[in-house]
Amino acid sequence: QVQLVESGGGLVQPGGSLRLSCAVSRILFSEMNMAWHRQAPGNQREWVATITSDGATNYLNSVKGRFTISREPAENTVYLQMHNLKPEDTAVYYCRAFNIFGSDYWGQGTQVTVSS
Protein backbone atom coordinates (compact mmCIF):
# COMPACT_ATOMS: atom_id res chain seq x y z
CA GLN A 1 0.00 0.00 0.00
CA VAL A 2 1.35 3.38 -1.03
CA GLN A 3 2.11 5.69 1.87
CA LEU A 4 2.74 9.43 2.00
CA VAL A 5 3.47 10.64 5.51
CA GLU A 6 3.75 14.35 6.20
CA SER A 7 5.52 15.89 9.17
CA GLY A 8 6.91 19.21 10.31
CA GLY A 9 3.76 21.23 10.83
CA GLY A 10 3.09 23.27 13.93
CA LEU A 11 2.46 26.70 15.40
CA VAL A 12 4.74 29.54 14.29
CA GLN A 13 4.65 33.30 14.66
CA PRO A 14 4.22 35.55 11.61
CA GLY A 15 7.56 35.94 9.87
CA GLY A 16 8.74 32.56 11.08
CA SER A 17 9.79 29.46 9.17
CA LEU A 18 8.85 25.80 8.98
CA ARG A 19 10.01 22.87 6.89
CA LEU A 20 7.46 20.23 5.95
CA SER A 21 8.54 16.74 4.98
CA CYS A 22 6.70 14.01 3.10
CA ALA A 23 8.13 10.51 3.24
CA VAL A 24 6.99 8.30 0.38
CA SER A 25 6.99 4.52 0.34
CA ARG A 26 5.90 1.67 -1.93
CA ILE A 27 5.98 3.64 -5.15
CA LEU A 28 8.79 4.47 -7.53
CA PHE A 29 9.59 7.90 -6.14
CA SER A 30 11.91 8.87 -8.98
CA GLU A 31 9.10 8.59 -11.53
CA MET A 32 6.53 10.59 -9.58
CA ASN A 33 5.75 14.25 -9.74
CA MET A 34 5.33 15.62 -6.22
CA ALA A 35 3.21 18.49 -5.01
CA TRP A 36 2.02 20.27 -1.91
CA HIS A 37 -1.55 21.47 -1.54
CA ARG A 38 -3.25 23.18 1.38
CA GLN A 39 -6.73 23.67 2.74
CA ALA A 40 -7.73 26.42 5.12
CA PRO A 41 -10.94 26.17 7.19
CA GLY A 42 -13.96 26.95 5.04
CA ASN A 43 -11.90 27.03 1.85
CA GLN A 44 -11.33 24.61 -0.99
CA ARG A 45 -8.06 22.78 -1.20
CA GLU A 46 -5.55 24.75 -3.25
CA TRP A 47 -2.34 23.83 -4.99
CA VAL A 48 0.84 25.35 -3.52
CA ALA A 49 3.85 23.95 -5.37
CA THR A 50 5.00 21.16 -7.66
CA ILE A 51 8.32 19.53 -8.38
CA THR A 52 8.37 17.21 -11.35
CA SER A 53 10.22 13.92 -11.62
CA ASP A 54 13.06 15.75 -13.39
CA GLY A 55 13.21 18.58 -10.84
CA ALA A 56 11.27 21.40 -12.46
CA THR A 57 9.39 23.54 -9.95
CA ASN A 58 6.35 25.75 -10.01
CA TYR A 59 4.66 27.81 -7.28
CA LEU A 60 1.41 29.50 -6.37
CA ASN A 61 1.99 33.23 -6.87
CA SER A 62 1.33 34.10 -3.25
CA VAL A 63 4.14 31.83 -2.01
CA LYS A 64 6.78 32.62 -4.65
CA GLY A 65 9.98 33.81 -3.04
CA ARG A 66 8.92 32.48 0.37
CA PHE A 67 8.44 28.73 -0.18
CA THR A 68 10.83 26.23 -1.76
CA ILE A 69 9.90 22.71 -2.81
CA SER A 70 12.67 20.14 -3.13
CA ARG A 71 13.10 16.39 -3.32
CA GLU A 72 15.71 14.01 -1.95
CA PRO A 73 15.71 10.78 -3.98
CA ALA A 74 18.00 8.98 -1.54
CA GLU A 75 15.40 9.49 1.17
CA ASN A 76 12.24 9.17 -0.96
CA THR A 77 11.23 12.47 0.59
CA VAL A 78 9.89 15.76 -0.66
CA TYR A 79 10.24 18.95 1.36
CA LEU A 80 8.51 22.30 1.53
CA GLN A 81 10.66 24.98 3.13
CA MET A 82 8.51 27.91 4.18
CA HIS A 83 9.89 31.32 5.19
CA ASN A 84 8.26 34.61 6.15
CA LEU A 85 5.06 32.82 7.05
CA LYS A 86 1.85 34.83 7.15
CA PRO A 87 -1.44 34.19 8.96
CA GLU A 88 -3.04 33.47 5.58
CA ASP A 89 -0.69 30.51 5.19
CA THR A 90 -2.55 28.77 8.01
CA ALA A 91 -3.95 25.52 6.65
CA VAL A 92 -3.65 21.78 6.59
CA TYR A 93 -0.85 20.99 4.14
CA TYR A 94 -1.12 17.84 2.03
CA CYS A 95 1.53 16.01 0.06
CA ARG A 96 0.62 14.50 -3.30
CA ALA A 97 2.36 12.07 -5.65
CA PHE A 98 1.11 11.74 -9.22
CA ASN A 99 2.19 10.76 -12.71
CA ILE A 100 1.03 10.96 -16.31
CA PHE A 101 -0.46 7.46 -16.15
CA GLY A 102 -3.18 8.49 -13.72
CA SER A 103 -1.61 7.39 -10.46
CA ASP A 104 -2.54 9.91 -7.79
CA TYR A 105 -1.80 9.54 -4.07
CA TRP A 106 -2.33 11.86 -1.11
CA GLY A 107 -1.05 12.04 2.42
CA GLN A 108 -3.16 12.67 5.49
CA GLY A 109 -2.00 16.24 5.99
CA THR A 110 -0.13 18.26 8.59
CA GLN A 111 -1.44 21.38 10.30
CA VAL A 112 0.39 24.68 9.92
CA THR A 113 -0.81 27.55 12.09
CA VAL A 114 0.67 31.02 11.78
CA SER A 115 -0.36 33.19 14.70
CA SER A 116 1.05 35.51 17.31
OpenMM code with the backbone's topology and positions (N, CA, C; nanometers):
from openmm import Vec3, app, unit

residues = "GLN VAL GLN LEU VAL GLU SER GLY GLY GLY LEU VAL GLN PRO GLY GLY SER LEU ARG LEU SER CYS ALA VAL SER ARG ILE LEU PHE SER GLU MET ASN MET ALA TRP HIS ARG GLN ALA PRO GLY ASN GLN ARG GLU TRP VAL ALA THR ILE THR SER ASP GLY ALA THR ASN TYR LEU ASN SER VAL LYS GLY ARG PHE THR ILE SER ARG GLU PRO ALA GLU ASN THR VAL TYR LEU GLN MET HIS ASN LEU LYS PRO GLU ASP THR ALA VAL TYR TYR CYS ARG ALA PHE ASN ILE PHE GLY SER ASP TYR TRP GLY GLN GLY THR GLN VAL THR VAL SER SER".split()
positions = [
    Vec3(0.0845, -0.1189, 0.0000),
    Vec3(0.0000, 0.0000, 0.0000),
    Vec3(0.0880, 0.1239, 0.0000),
    Vec3(0.0581, 0.2156, -0.0919),
    Vec3(0.1350, 0.3384, -0.1028),
    Vec3(0.1128, 0.4235, 0.0219),
    Vec3(0.2217, 0.4818, 0.0706),
    Vec3(0.2111, 0.5692, 0.1871),
    Vec3(0.2823, 0.7012, 0.1616),
    Vec3(0.2151, 0.8102, 0.1961),
    Vec3(0.2745, 0.9426, 0.1996),
    Vec3(0.2509, 0.9960, 0.3400),
    Vec3(0.3571, 1.0222, 0.4124),
    Vec3(0.3465, 1.0642, 0.5514),
    Vec3(0.4115, 1.2007, 0.5681),
    Vec3(0.3267, 1.2990, 0.5990),
    Vec3(0.3748, 1.4351, 0.6196),
    Vec3(0.4163, 1.4570, 0.7650),
    Vec3(0.5105, 1.5476, 0.7838),
    Vec3(0.5518, 1.5893, 0.9172),
    Vec3(0.6091, 1.7299, 0.9095),
    Vec3(0.6274, 1.7909, 1.0260),
    Vec3(0.6915, 1.9214, 1.0310),
    Vec3(0.5985, 2.0383, 1.0543),
    Vec3(0.4694, 2.0136, 1.0570),
    Vec3(0.3763, 2.1226, 1.0829),
    Vec3(0.3825, 2.1678, 1.2276),
    Vec3(0.3119, 2.2769, 1.2570),
    Vec3(0.3094, 2.3272, 1.3931),
    Vec3(0.2634, 2.4704, 1.3987),
    Vec3(0.2837, 2.5312, 1.5154),
    Vec3(0.2464, 2.6700, 1.5396),
    Vec3(0.3713, 2.7567, 1.5269),
    Vec3(0.3602, 2.8636, 1.4494),
    Vec3(0.4736, 2.9535, 1.4289),
    Vec3(0.4216, 3.0964, 1.4255),
    Vec3(0.5035, 3.1897, 1.4692),
    Vec3(0.4652, 3.3304, 1.4658),
    Vec3(0.4798, 3.3865, 1.3241),
    Vec3(0.4038, 3.4897, 1.2923),
    Vec3(0.4220, 3.5553, 1.1613),
    Vec3(0.5680, 3.5945, 1.1404),
    Vec3(0.6159, 3.5689, 1.0188),
    Vec3(0.7558, 3.5936, 0.9872),
    Vec3(0.8466, 3.4750, 1.0125),
    Vec3(0.7940, 3.3728, 1.0765),
    Vec3(0.8737, 3.2557, 1.1075),
    Vec3(0.8856, 3.1583, 0.9914),
    Vec3(0.9527, 3.0474, 1.0194),
    Vec3(0.9794, 2.9460, 0.9172),
    Vec3(0.9423, 2.8073, 0.9669),
    Vec3(0.9084, 2.7221, 0.8721),
    Vec3(0.8854, 2.5798, 0.8978),
    Vec3(0.9321, 2.5021, 0.7765),
    Vec3(0.9712, 2.3775, 0.7991),
    Vec3(1.0008, 2.2875, 0.6890),
    Vec3(0.9129, 2.1637, 0.7009),
    Vec3(0.8311, 2.1422, 0.6005),
    Vec3(0.7465, 2.0231, 0.5947),
    Vec3(0.8200, 1.9126, 0.5200),
    Vec3(0.7966, 1.7909, 0.5636),
    Vec3(0.8538, 1.6739, 0.4982),
    Vec3(0.7418, 1.5788, 0.4587),
    Vec3(0.7651, 1.5043, 0.3529),
    Vec3(0.6704, 1.4014, 0.3096),
    Vec3(0.7513, 1.2792, 0.2693),
    Vec3(0.7427, 1.1758, 0.3507),
    Vec3(0.8134, 1.0514, 0.3241),
    Vec3(0.7229, 0.9594, 0.2427),
    Vec3(0.7774, 0.9089, 0.1339),
    Vec3(0.6987, 0.8303, 0.0382),
    Vec3(0.7497, 0.6868, 0.0379),
    Vec3(0.6579, 0.5929, 0.0381),
    Vec3(0.6986, 0.4524, 0.0337),
    Vec3(0.6064, 0.3728, -0.0576),
    Vec3(0.6634, 0.2639, -0.1114),
    Vec3(0.5901, 0.1666, -0.1925),
    Vec3(0.5469, 0.2196, -0.3281),
    Vec3(0.6115, 0.3229, -0.3758),
    Vec3(0.5982, 0.3644, -0.5150),
    Vec3(0.7358, 0.4041, -0.5639),
    Vec3(0.7507, 0.4105, -0.6964),
    Vec3(0.8792, 0.4466, -0.7533),
    Vec3(0.8920, 0.5974, -0.7495),
    Vec3(0.9530, 0.6466, -0.6422),
    Vec3(0.9589, 0.7899, -0.6142),
    Vec3(1.0175, 0.8679, -0.7309),
    Vec3(1.1201, 0.8138, -0.7938),
    Vec3(1.1911, 0.8867, -0.8982),
    Vec3(1.1031, 0.9148, -1.0197),
    Vec3(0.9963, 0.8409, -1.0372),
    Vec3(0.9100, 0.8586, -1.1534),
    Vec3(0.7856, 0.9413, -1.1226),
    Vec3(0.7726, 0.9857, -0.9979),
    Vec3(0.6526, 1.0585, -0.9583),
    Vec3(0.6775, 1.2083, -0.9548),
    Vec3(0.5788, 1.2822, -1.0017),
    Vec3(0.5746, 1.4247, -0.9741),
    Vec3(0.5220, 1.4419, -0.8325),
    Vec3(0.5728, 1.5402, -0.7614),
    Vec3(0.5333, 1.5625, -0.6222),
    Vec3(0.4805, 1.7041, -0.6065),
    Vec3(0.3807, 1.7175, -0.5208),
    Vec3(0.3210, 1.8488, -0.5010),
    Vec3(0.2770, 1.8653, -0.3566),
    Vec3(0.2637, 1.9902, -0.3177),
    Vec3(0.2016, 2.0272, -0.1909),
    Vec3(0.0751, 2.1079, -0.2222),
    Vec3(-0.0297, 2.0737, -0.1494),
    Vec3(-0.1549, 2.1472, -0.1538),
    Vec3(-0.1885, 2.1884, -0.0111),
    Vec3(-0.2825, 2.2789, 0.0036),
    Vec3(-0.3250, 2.3182, 0.1383),
    Vec3(-0.4738, 2.3499, 0.1390),
    Vec3(-0.5312, 2.3373, 0.2580),
    Vec3(-0.6734, 2.3675, 0.2743),
    Vec3(-0.6942, 2.4395, 0.4056),
    Vec3(-0.7401, 2.5636, 0.3951),
    Vec3(-0.7730, 2.6423, 0.5124),
    Vec3(-0.9190, 2.6175, 0.5496),
    Vec3(-0.9550, 2.6392, 0.6768),
    Vec3(-1.0937, 2.6173, 0.7187),
    Vec3(-1.1916, 2.6967, 0.6336),
    Vec3(-1.2947, 2.6288, 0.5835),
    Vec3(-1.3960, 2.6953, 0.5038),
    Vec3(-1.3580, 2.7192, 0.3597),
    Vec3(-1.2358, 2.6806, 0.3224),
    Vec3(-1.1896, 2.7026, 0.1850),
    Vec3(-1.1711, 2.5706, 0.1120),
    Vec3(-1.1669, 2.5795, -0.0201),
    Vec3(-1.1334, 2.4615, -0.0987),
    Vec3(-0.9834, 2.4353, -0.0912),
    Vec3(-0.9468, 2.3109, -0.1155),
    Vec3(-0.8062, 2.2775, -0.1203),
    Vec3(-0.7424, 2.3483, -0.2392),
    Vec3(-0.6233, 2.4068, -0.2165),
    Vec3(-0.5550, 2.4751, -0.3254),
    Vec3(-0.4139, 2.4213, -0.3421),
    Vec3(-0.3689, 2.4257, -0.4655),
    Vec3(-0.2339, 2.3830, -0.4992),
    Vec3(-0.1347, 2.4885, -0.4518),
    Vec3(-0.0188, 2.4443, -0.4023),
    Vec3(0.0837, 2.5350, -0.3525),
    Vec3(0.2101, 2.5295, -0.4378),
    Vec3(0.2585, 2.4081, -0.4636),
    Vec3(0.3854, 2.3953, -0.5365),
    Vec3(0.3968, 2.2548, -0.5925),
    Vec3(0.4717, 2.2444, -0.7014),
    Vec3(0.4995, 2.1162, -0.7656),
    Vec3(0.6474, 2.1054, -0.7972),
    Vec3(0.7002, 1.9850, -0.7837),
    Vec3(0.8323, 1.9526, -0.8376),
    Vec3(0.8157, 1.8266, -0.9209),
    Vec3(0.8558, 1.8337, -1.0462),
    Vec3(0.8374, 1.7210, -1.1355),
    Vec3(0.9437, 1.6137, -1.1105),
    Vec3(0.9268, 1.5022, -1.1776),
    Vec3(1.0224, 1.3918, -1.1617),
    Vec3(1.1632, 1.4325, -1.2064),
    Vec3(1.1726, 1.5301, -1.2952),
    Vec3(1.3056, 1.5748, -1.3387),
    Vec3(1.3483, 1.7053, -1.2722),
    Vec3(1.2751, 1.7475, -1.1676),
    Vec3(1.3213, 1.8578, -1.0845),
    Vec3(1.2696, 1.9962, -1.1172),
    Vec3(1.1845, 2.0096, -1.2159),
    Vec3(1.1272, 2.1405, -1.2465),
    Vec3(1.0265, 2.1802, -1.1389),
    Vec3(1.0263, 2.3076, -1.1035),
    Vec3(0.9388, 2.3541, -0.9948),
    Vec3(0.8433, 2.4622, -1.0434),
    Vec3(0.7331, 2.4729, -0.9723),
    Vec3(0.6347, 2.5753, -1.0014),
    Vec3(0.5632, 2.6079, -0.8709),
    Vec3(0.5212, 2.7357, -0.8549),
    Vec3(0.4658, 2.7805, -0.7280),
    Vec3(0.3398, 2.8648, -0.7475),
    Vec3(0.2522, 2.8571, -0.6491),
    Vec3(0.1411, 2.9500, -0.6366),
    Vec3(0.2000, 3.0907, -0.6222),
    Vec3(0.1411, 3.1880, -0.6881),
    Vec3(0.1989, 3.3228, -0.6868),
    Vec3(0.2192, 3.3776, -0.5461),
    Vec3(0.1254, 3.3507, -0.4580),
    Vec3(0.1327, 3.4100, -0.3247),
    Vec3(0.2435, 3.3521, -0.2383),
    Vec3(0.3051, 3.2425, -0.2796),
    Vec3(0.4144, 3.1831, -0.2005),
    Vec3(0.5494, 3.1958, -0.2697),
    Vec3(0.5512, 3.2458, -0.3919),
    Vec3(0.6777, 3.2615, -0.4649),
    Vec3(0.7734, 3.3506, -0.3867),
    Vec3(0.8974, 3.3062, -0.3781),
    Vec3(0.9977, 3.3813, -0.3043),
    Vec3(0.9991, 3.3522, -0.1558),
    Vec3(0.8985, 3.2819, -0.1055),
    Vec3(0.8924, 3.2482, 0.0369),
    Vec3(0.9016, 3.0970, 0.0600),
    Vec3(0.8457, 3.0186, -0.0318),
    Vec3(0.8435, 2.8730, -0.0181),
    Vec3(0.9366, 2.8107, -0.1210),
    Vec3(0.9978, 2.6991, -0.0843),
    Vec3(1.0827, 2.6231, -0.1763),
    Vec3(1.0486, 2.4752, -0.1641),
    Vec3(1.0155, 2.4149, -0.2772),
    Vec3(0.9899, 2.2706, -0.2805),
    Vec3(1.1158, 2.2020, -0.3313),
    Vec3(1.1488, 2.0888, -0.2709),
    Vec3(1.2666, 2.0136, -0.3132),
    Vec3(1.2408, 1.8654, -0.2886),
    Vec3(1.3241, 1.7828, -0.3501),
    Vec3(1.3096, 1.6386, -0.3320),
    Vec3(1.4464, 1.5757, -0.3103),
    Vec3(1.4484, 1.4727, -0.2262),
    Vec3(1.5706, 1.4006, -0.1955),
    Vec3(1.5490, 1.2543, -0.2345),
    Vec3(1.5963, 1.2141, -0.3504),
    Vec3(1.5712, 1.0776, -0.3976),
    Vec3(1.6253, 0.9708, -0.3039),
    Vec3(1.7398, 0.9982, -0.2429),
    Vec3(1.7996, 0.8976, -0.1541),
    Vec3(1.7131, 0.8688, -0.0340),
    Vec3(1.6255, 0.9647, 0.0005),
    Vec3(1.5401, 0.9490, 0.1175),
    Vec3(1.3937, 0.9275, 0.0798),
    Vec3(1.3641, 0.9258, -0.0511),
    Vec3(1.2236, 0.9166, -0.0958),
    Vec3(1.1375, 1.0206, -0.0248),
    Vec3(1.1895, 1.1415, -0.0182),
    Vec3(1.1233, 1.2466, 0.0590),
    Vec3(1.1161, 1.3753, -0.0221),
    Vec3(1.0042, 1.4432, -0.0077),
    Vec3(0.9885, 1.5762, -0.0658),
    Vec3(0.9706, 1.6748, 0.0497),
    Vec3(1.0263, 1.7936, 0.0319),
    Vec3(1.0236, 1.8951, 0.1365),
    Vec3(0.9527, 2.0216, 0.0867),
    Vec3(0.8996, 2.0960, 0.1816),
    Vec3(0.8506, 2.2302, 0.1533),
    Vec3(0.9081, 2.3222, 0.2606),
    Vec3(1.0077, 2.3994, 0.2223),
    Vec3(1.0665, 2.4975, 0.3132),
    Vec3(0.9861, 2.6259, 0.3030),
    Vec3(0.9373, 2.6734, 0.4159),
    Vec3(0.8506, 2.7914, 0.4178),
    Vec3(0.9146, 2.8993, 0.5046),
    Vec3(0.9336, 3.0163, 0.4475),
    Vec3(0.9891, 3.1317, 0.5190),
    Vec3(0.8882, 3.2457, 0.5173),
    Vec3(0.9110, 3.3416, 0.6076),
    Vec3(0.8261, 3.4611, 0.6150),
    Vec3(0.6775, 3.4238, 0.6145),
    Vec3(0.6431, 3.3315, 0.7006),
    Vec3(0.5060, 3.2824, 0.7046),
    Vec3(0.4093, 3.3913, 0.7471),
    Vec3(0.2905, 3.3846, 0.6899),
    Vec3(0.1853, 3.4826, 0.7155),
    Vec3(0.0620, 3.4117, 0.7710),
    Vec3(-0.0234, 3.4830, 0.8437),
    Vec3(-0.1444, 3.4188, 0.8957),
    Vec3(-0.2272, 3.3522, 0.7859),
    Vec3(-0.2265, 3.4069, 0.6673),
    Vec3(-0.3045, 3.3473, 0.5583),
    Vec3(-0.2440, 3.2177, 0.5052),
    Vec3(-0.1262, 3.1817, 0.5533),
    Vec3(-0.0686, 3.0505, 0.5187),
    Vec3(-0.1222, 2.9397, 0.6091),
    Vec3(-0.1975, 2.9760, 0.7107),
    Vec3(-0.2549, 2.8774, 0.8012),
    Vec3(-0.3473, 2.7826, 0.7255),
    Vec3(-0.3190, 2.6536, 0.7376),
    Vec3(-0.3954, 2.5525, 0.6647),
    Vec3(-0.3433, 2.4145, 0.7021),
    Vec3(-0.4173, 2.3140, 0.6593),
    Vec3(-0.3646, 2.1783, 0.6593),
    Vec3(-0.2925, 2.1599, 0.5254),
    Vec3(-0.1668, 2.1167, 0.5335),
    Vec3(-0.0848, 2.0986, 0.4138),
    Vec3(-0.0789, 1.9502, 0.3783),
    Vec3(-0.1060, 1.9205, 0.2521),
    Vec3(-0.1118, 1.7837, 0.2025),
    Vec3(-0.0034, 1.7600, 0.0977),
    Vec3(0.0564, 1.6458, 0.1051),
    Vec3(0.1531, 1.6006, 0.0065),
    Vec3(0.0808, 1.5147, -0.0968),
    Vec3(0.1256, 1.5250, -0.2208),
    Vec3(0.0624, 1.4504, -0.3298),
    Vec3(0.1693, 1.3943, -0.4223),
    Vec3(0.1490, 1.2709, -0.4659),
    Vec3(0.2361, 1.2073, -0.5654),
    Vec3(0.1493, 1.1673, -0.6839),
    Vec3(0.1941, 1.2035, -0.8051),
    Vec3(0.1112, 1.1736, -0.9218),
    Vec3(0.2003, 1.1567, -1.0444),
    Vec3(0.1446, 1.0904, -1.1457),
    Vec3(0.2186, 1.0757, -1.2711),
    Vec3(0.1244, 1.0848, -1.3901),
    Vec3(0.1808, 1.0770, -1.5086),
    Vec3(0.1026, 1.0963, -1.6310),
    Vec3(0.0147, 0.9758, -1.6625),
    Vec3(0.0324, 0.8657, -1.5899),
    Vec3(-0.0464, 0.7457, -1.6147),
    Vec3(-0.1720, 0.7398, -1.5285),
    Vec3(-0.1965, 0.8441, -1.4517),
    Vec3(-0.3178, 0.8490, -1.3719),
    Vec3(-0.3018, 0.8090, -1.2272),
    Vec3(-0.1827, 0.7673, -1.1884),
    Vec3(-0.1609, 0.7392, -1.0462),
    Vec3(-0.1650, 0.8696, -0.9685),
    Vec3(-0.2330, 0.8669, -0.8547),
    Vec3(-0.2541, 0.9905, -0.7791),
    Vec3(-0.2740, 0.9542, -0.6331),
    Vec3(-0.1782, 0.9915, -0.5484),
    Vec3(-0.1799, 0.9541, -0.4069),
    Vec3(-0.1653, 1.0786, -0.3201),
    Vec3(-0.2333, 1.0733, -0.2040),
    Vec3(-0.2327, 1.1863, -0.1106),
    Vec3(-0.1945, 1.1399, 0.0287),
    Vec3(-0.1301, 1.2283, 0.1011),
    Vec3(-0.1050, 1.2038, 0.2416),
    Vec3(-0.2223, 1.2497, 0.3259),
    Vec3(-0.2083, 1.2337, 0.4558),
    Vec3(-0.3158, 1.2666, 0.5493),
    Vec3(-0.3151, 1.4129, 0.5925),
    Vec3(-0.2057, 1.4824, 0.5683),
    Vec3(-0.1999, 1.6240, 0.5991),
    Vec3(-0.1300, 1.6549, 0.7303),
    Vec3(-0.0749, 1.7759, 0.7368),
    Vec3(-0.0133, 1.8263, 0.8589),
    Vec3(-0.0560, 1.9709, 0.8782),
    Vec3(-0.0901, 2.0053, 1.0011),
    Vec3(-0.1444, 2.1381, 1.0302),
    Vec3(-0.0325, 2.2406, 1.0441),
    Vec3(-0.0491, 2.3519, 0.9757),
    Vec3(0.0392, 2.4675, 0.9921),
    Vec3(-0.0462, 2.5839, 1.0402),
    Vec3(-0.0087, 2.6412, 1.1537),
    Vec3(-0.0813, 2.7546, 1.2092),
    Vec3(0.0159, 2.8705, 1.2288),
    Vec3(-0.0162, 2.9834, 1.1674),
    Vec3(0.0674, 3.1024, 1.1779),
    Vec3(-0.0102, 3.2063, 1.2585),
    Vec3(0.0374, 3.2309, 1.3793),
    Vec3(-0.0361, 3.3189, 1.4696),
    Vec3(0.0574, 3.3722, 1.5763),
    Vec3(0.0285, 3.4943, 1.6203),
    Vec3(0.1055, 3.5506, 1.7307),
    Vec3(0.0360, 3.5269, 1.8635),
] * unit.nanometer
topology = app.Topology()
chain = topology.addChain("A")
for resn in residues:
    res = topology.addResidue(resn, chain)
    for name in ("N", "CA", "C"):
        topology.addAtom(name, app.Element.getBySymbol(name[0]), res)
